[in-house]
Amino acid sequence: MNSDDELSATGRGTPTLPTGPHKAAMLQAAYEFLAFVGDQPLGPELESRLNEHYGPHSERYATLLKLLRHGIDEGWACYSEITGPDYRRGRIAEASPLTRGFTVESGRLRNVLGNYHRHPRGEINMIGPVDATGQFCGHGAGWKVFPPESRHFPTVTGGTVTMLFFLPGGEIEYTDPPAA
């Protein structure tokens, strides 16, 4: 199946996602990454394994980051403003058998306190700081995995980061934060 087939194979009447010259390579890299994740539970053990085998020191991480940045330049990643130019997101792939049921999403955030939300089935985040001091939820370059039922404000401090988000079934629930 080629990338155009994958993008339109959702069967949900969803419009085709944006594409560009490096999109097929990103999809292939995402499929390989998600095959590595396999059926592992989303949580601290997976986070450690990703940082060990797919961490910022690895060629795999460098490839994903390079393709993400190509996607931003080509307009198929981080293409939607959420709350202005400092908080951008974009879907790269719908959940499908090729993505092992995950949606693949992108983000470019600069010093942002995002919308509070819950991860019914968890979330995997690849953090790629643009600014050396950029962090996502207190983490610099590498991986942060949120387990099922976790809740948080997506928070970027120290500058700009680019990110990949892998959501099982695309499930995310925006809720009111707990009372202070």
Beta strands, then each sheet from edge to edge (+ up, - down):
strand 1: 80-81
strand 2: 87-93
strand 3: 102-110
strand 4: 117-119
strand 5: 123-129
strand 6: 135-136
strand 7: 142-146
strand 8: 150-152
strand 9: 156-157
strand 10: 160-168
strand 11: 173-174
sheet 1: 1+ 2- 3+ 10- 5+ 7-
sheet 2: 8+ 4- 11+
sheet 3: 6+ 9-
end
